[in-house]
Amino acid sequence: MTALDHRGLTDRVPAVGFHAGELAVQRKAGVAYDASRLEGMLRPPLLDGGAAKFLAQREFAVITARDTDGRLWTSPLHGPAGFLDASGTTLTVHAAPPAGDPLHLMPADQSAGLIVIEFAIRRRFRVNGTLTVSTADTLELTADQAYGNCPQYIHPRPLPPATEGPATQVADGLLGRELIERSDTFFLGTTHAERGADSSHKGGTVHLDGDELWWADQPGNNMFNSLGNLAVDPTASLLFVDFSSGASLQLSGKATIDWDVPTETGRAVRFTTDRSVLTGSV
């Protein structure tokens, strides 16, 4: 059993294969057999060869973890090529969320999920594991899982610029409606008590229904990492980025799966915001 305190700090034992939430969603979606053929991707990773080369060439990543109060957030990371340095099962990030970001100086010894994406070539790579180092300019992640994702729903575009300076607005409840309404790409953070945090990239329209956000769950690789986590823990976070100005909107809250909606898959995710951080001008 994994020890987990109220802040999400953990002494986790890496597990192999899908967890109960992922298996339950796969069965309900009718794709259990197809998903089982991908289970080998979850074996303990080595960040070498092509994976290390891809990471070394990237300039943008997104991380999901908990702040000093235990709240889950998803934050952007920027750096020149080479700021992601992989060796063995260790990924060293020569950057960190700046002052004003909810994850600035986030606690070490907690689970974290990182996704590295290159929009121009429509490639992304996931690294989930334990954050062993967290300073003002360096993060170090020991990977439990690391694998590439398919190019679906990645819209080719330049990377967003980094936005300097403190948060423009912080509020309990929802900020940034204009940025949400015009976005066709966003990032979702989820978590699991034993497997830890995960970051995923999503493409598509996010709808606003009062203060609730919802989006159609689109067909994907059938692994259901995010929805599997939400099936057992509604804790979630969202990141929206303005690709012109670099402004960002970070939301922390809770999300649930709706299995009865008129979408292509019949599934949607509904998110309610507990706290918002808006940085830059939208």
C-alpha positions as CSV (number, residue, x, y, z in Angstrom):
1,M,0.0,0.0,0.0
2,T,1.2,3.5,-0.8
3,A,1.6,6.1,2.0
4,L,0.1,9.4,1.0
5,D,-0.3,12.4,3.2
6,H,-2.7,15.4,2.8
7,R,-0.3,17.2,0.5
8,G,0.1,14.4,-2.0
9,L,3.7,13.6,-0.7
10,T,4.2,9.9,-1.2
11,D,6.5,6.9,-0.7
12,R,5.1,5.2,-3.8
13,V,5.9,1.7,-5.0
14,P,5.8,1.8,-8.8
15,A,3.0,-0.4,-10.2
16,V,2.9,-2.1,-13.6
17,G,-0.3,-2.3,-15.7
18,F,-3.6,-0.4,-15.6
19,H,-5.1,0.4,-12.2
20,A,-8.7,-0.4,-11.3
21,G,-10.1,3.0,-12.4
22,E,-8.6,2.7,-15.9
23,L,-9.8,-0.9,-16.2
24,A,-13.3,0.1,-15.1
25,V,-13.5,2.9,-17.7
26,Q,-12.1,0.7,-20.4
27,R,-14.8,-1.9,-19.7
28,K,-17.6,0.6,-19.7
29,A,-16.4,2.1,-23.0
30,G,-16.2,-1.4,-24.5
31,V,-12.5,-1.3,-25.3
32,A,-11.0,-3.5,-22.7
33,Y,-9.4,-5.9,-25.2
34,D,-7.9,-3.1,-27.4
35,A,-6.5,-1.4,-24.3
36,S,-5.0,-4.7,-22.9
37,R,-2.7,-4.8,-26.0
38,L,-1.2,-1.4,-24.9
39,E,-0.5,-2.4,-21.3
40,G,3.2,-3.1,-22.1
41,M,3.7,0.7,-22.6
42,L,3.3,1.0,-18.8
43,R,6.3,-1.1,-17.9
44,P,9.2,0.6,-16.0
45,P,10.9,3.0,-18.4
46,L,14.3,3.9,-19.5
47,L,14.7,7.4,-20.8
48,D,17.3,6.7,-23.4
49,G,17.7,6.4,-27.2
50,G,15.0,8.2,-29.2
51,A,13.1,9.3,-26.1
52,A,16.1,11.1,-24.7
53,K,16.8,12.7,-28.1
54,F,13.2,13.9,-28.4
55,L,13.3,15.4,-24.9
56,A,16.6,17.1,-25.4
57,Q,15.3,19.0,-28.5
58,R,12.1,20.3,-26.9
59,E,11.5,23.8,-25.5
60,F,8.0,23.4,-23.8
61,A,6.5,21.1,-21.3
62,V,3.6,21.0,-18.8
63,I,3.7,19.6,-15.3
64,T,1.0,18.5,-12.8
65,A,1.7,18.4,-9.1
66,R,0.5,19.8,-5.8
67,D,1.3,23.1,-4.2
68,T,2.4,23.6,-0.6
69,D,-1.2,23.4,0.5
70,G,-1.9,20.1,-1.3
71,R,-3.9,21.7,-4.1
72,L,-3.4,20.1,-7.6
73,W,-2.3,22.5,-10.4
74,T,-1.0,22.2,-14.0
75,S,1.8,24.6,-15.0
76,P,3.7,25.4,-18.1
77,L,7.5,25.0,-18.3
78,H,9.7,26.8,-20.8
79,G,13.4,26.6,-21.7
80,P,15.9,26.4,-24.5
81,A,16.6,23.1,-26.2
82,G,18.5,21.0,-23.7
83,F,16.5,22.1,-20.7
84,L,15.1,18.6,-20.5
85,D,17.9,16.2,-19.7
86,A,17.1,12.5,-19.6
87,S,19.3,9.7,-18.3
88,G,18.2,6.2,-17.2
89,T,15.0,6.7,-15.3
90,T,15.8,10.3,-14.3
91,L,14.5,13.4,-16.1
92,T,16.2,16.7,-15.0
93,V,14.3,19.8,-15.9
94,H,16.5,22.9,-15.9
95,A,13.5,25.2,-15.3
96,A,10.7,25.5,-12.8
97,P,7.5,27.4,-12.4
98,P,8.4,31.0,-11.6
99,A,7.3,33.1,-8.6
100,G,3.6,33.8,-8.8
101,D,2.9,30.4,-10.3
102,P,0.9,28.1,-7.9
103,L,3.6,25.4,-8.3
104,H,6.6,27.8,-7.6
105,L,8.8,25.9,-5.0
106,M,6.4,23.0,-4.9
107,P,7.3,20.3,-2.4
108,A,9.7,17.6,-3.5
109,D,9.0,13.9,-2.6
110,Q,5.6,14.0,-4.3
111,S,4.2,12.5,-7.4
112,A,4.2,14.6,-10.6
113,G,3.1,14.1,-14.2
114,L,4.9,15.8,-17.1
115,I,4.0,16.0,-20.7
116,V,6.4,17.3,-23.3
117,I,4.8,18.4,-26.6
118,E,6.0,19.8,-29.9
119,F,3.0,21.2,-31.8
120,A,4.9,21.7,-35.1
121,I,5.6,18.0,-35.6
122,R,2.6,16.8,-33.6
123,R,4.5,14.7,-31.1
124,R,4.1,14.4,-27.3
125,F,5.7,12.3,-24.6
126,R,4.5,11.6,-21.1
127,V,6.7,11.1,-18.0
128,N,5.0,10.2,-14.7
129,G,6.9,9.6,-11.4
130,T,8.3,11.1,-8.2
131,L,9.5,14.6,-8.0
132,T,12.8,14.2,-6.1
133,V,14.2,17.7,-6.5
134,S,12.3,21.0,-6.5
135,T,14.2,24.3,-6.4
136,A,13.6,27.7,-8.0
137,D,15.3,26.7,-11.2
138,T,15.5,22.9,-11.3
139,L,13.2,19.9,-11.1
140,E,14.1,16.3,-11.1
141,L,11.7,13.5,-11.8
142,T,12.3,9.8,-11.3
143,A,10.1,8.1,-13.9
144,D,7.7,5.2,-13.1
145,Q,6.0,5.5,-16.5
146,A,7.2,7.1,-19.8
147,Y,5.7,6.7,-23.2
148,G,4.7,8.6,-26.4
149,N,1.2,9.4,-27.3
150,C,-0.4,9.5,-30.8
151,P,-0.6,12.8,-32.7
152,Q,-4.4,13.0,-32.6
153,Y,-5.9,16.4,-31.8
154,I,-2.5,18.2,-31.8
155,H,-2.9,21.3,-33.9
156,P,0.3,22.3,-35.7
157,R,1.4,25.8,-34.4
158,P,4.4,27.6,-32.9
159,L,5.1,27.2,-29.2
160,P,3.6,29.7,-26.9
161,P,6.0,32.4,-25.5
162,A,6.8,32.4,-21.8
163,T,5.0,35.0,-19.8
164,E,7.1,36.7,-17.1
165,G,5.9,38.4,-13.9
166,P,3.4,37.5,-11.2
167,A,-0.1,36.3,-11.6
168,T,-2.5,39.0,-12.9
169,Q,-5.5,37.7,-11.0
170,V,-6.1,35.0,-8.4
171,A,-9.6,34.1,-7.4
172,D,-11.8,31.5,-5.8
173,G,-14.1,30.5,-8.6
174,L,-13.7,30.9,-12.4
175,L,-11.6,33.4,-14.2
176,G,-10.6,33.7,-17.9
177,R,-13.8,32.9,-19.7
178,E,-12.6,34.7,-22.9
179,L,-9.5,32.5,-23.1
180,I,-11.4,29.4,-22.5
181,E,-14.0,30.2,-25.1
182,R,-11.4,30.7,-27.9
183,S,-9.1,27.8,-27.0
184,D,-9.0,24.6,-29.1
185,T,-6.2,23.1,-27.0
186,F,-5.7,22.7,-23.2
187,F,-4.0,20.5,-20.6
188,L,-5.7,18.3,-18.0
189,G,-4.1,17.2,-14.7
190,T,-5.4,14.3,-12.7
191,T,-4.2,12.1,-9.9
192,H,-4.4,8.6,-8.4
193,A,-3.6,7.7,-4.8
194,E,-1.2,4.9,-5.8
195,R,-0.1,5.9,-9.3
196,G,0.3,9.6,-8.7
197,A,-0.2,12.7,-10.9
198,D,-0.7,12.7,-14.7
199,S,-0.7,15.5,-17.3
200,S,-2.5,15.1,-20.6
201,H,-3.0,17.2,-23.7
202,K,-6.5,17.7,-25.0
203,G,-7.8,19.1,-28.3
204,G,-11.3,20.4,-28.9
205,T,-13.8,22.9,-27.7
206,V,-14.4,23.6,-24.0
207,H,-18.0,24.7,-23.3
208,L,-19.1,27.0,-20.4
209,D,-22.4,26.2,-18.7
210,G,-22.6,28.9,-16.0
211,D,-19.4,28.3,-13.9
212,E,-19.1,24.7,-15.1
213,L,-16.7,23.7,-17.9
214,W,-17.4,20.6,-20.0
215,W,-15.9,19.0,-23.0
216,A,-16.6,16.0,-25.2
217,D,-14.2,13.1,-24.5
218,Q,-12.9,12.2,-28.0
219,P,-11.8,8.8,-29.3
220,G,-8.2,8.2,-28.3
221,N,-5.8,5.4,-27.6
222,N,-8.2,3.5,-25.3
223,M,-5.9,3.6,-22.3
224,F,-8.0,6.2,-20.4
225,N,-5.3,7.4,-18.1
226,S,-7.1,10.6,-17.3
227,L,-10.6,9.3,-17.1
228,G,-9.4,6.2,-15.2
229,N,-8.0,8.6,-12.5
230,L,-11.2,10.6,-12.4
231,A,-13.2,7.5,-12.0
232,V,-11.6,7.0,-8.5
233,D,-10.5,10.6,-7.6
234,P,-12.3,13.8,-9.0
235,T,-9.3,16.0,-8.1
236,A,-8.3,17.8,-11.3
237,S,-6.6,20.8,-12.8
238,L,-6.7,22.6,-16.1
239,L,-4.2,24.8,-18.0
240,F,-5.2,27.1,-20.9
241,V,-2.4,29.0,-22.8
242,D,-2.8,31.9,-25.2
243,F,-0.4,30.9,-28.1
244,S,0.0,34.5,-29.2
245,S,0.8,36.3,-25.9
246,G,1.8,33.4,-23.7
247,A,-0.9,34.3,-21.1
248,S,-2.0,31.3,-19.1
249,L,-5.1,30.3,-17.1
250,Q,-4.7,27.7,-14.4
251,L,-7.7,26.1,-12.8
252,S,-7.8,23.8,-9.8
253,G,-11.0,21.9,-8.9
254,K,-12.9,18.7,-9.5
255,A,-14.0,16.8,-12.6
256,T,-16.5,14.0,-13.2
257,I,-17.3,11.7,-16.2
258,D,-20.7,12.1,-17.8
259,W,-21.6,8.9,-19.7
260,D,-24.9,10.1,-21.1
261,V,-24.3,13.0,-23.5
262,P,-25.0,13.3,-27.3
263,T,-21.3,13.3,-28.3
264,E,-19.4,11.0,-30.7
265,T,-18.4,8.7,-27.8
266,G,-21.3,9.4,-25.5
267,R,-18.9,10.7,-22.9
268,A,-18.0,14.1,-21.6
269,V,-16.0,15.5,-18.7
270,R,-17.5,18.2,-16.4
271,F,-15.2,20.4,-14.4
272,T,-16.0,22.8,-11.5
273,T,-13.4,25.4,-10.4
274,D,-12.3,25.9,-6.8
275,R,-9.5,28.4,-7.6
276,S,-8.1,30.2,-10.6
277,V,-4.8,31.9,-11.5
278,L,-4.6,34.1,-14.6
279,T,-1.2,35.3,-15.7
280,G,-0.6,37.8,-18.5
281,S,-3.1,39.7,-20.7
282,V,-5.8,37.8,-22.6
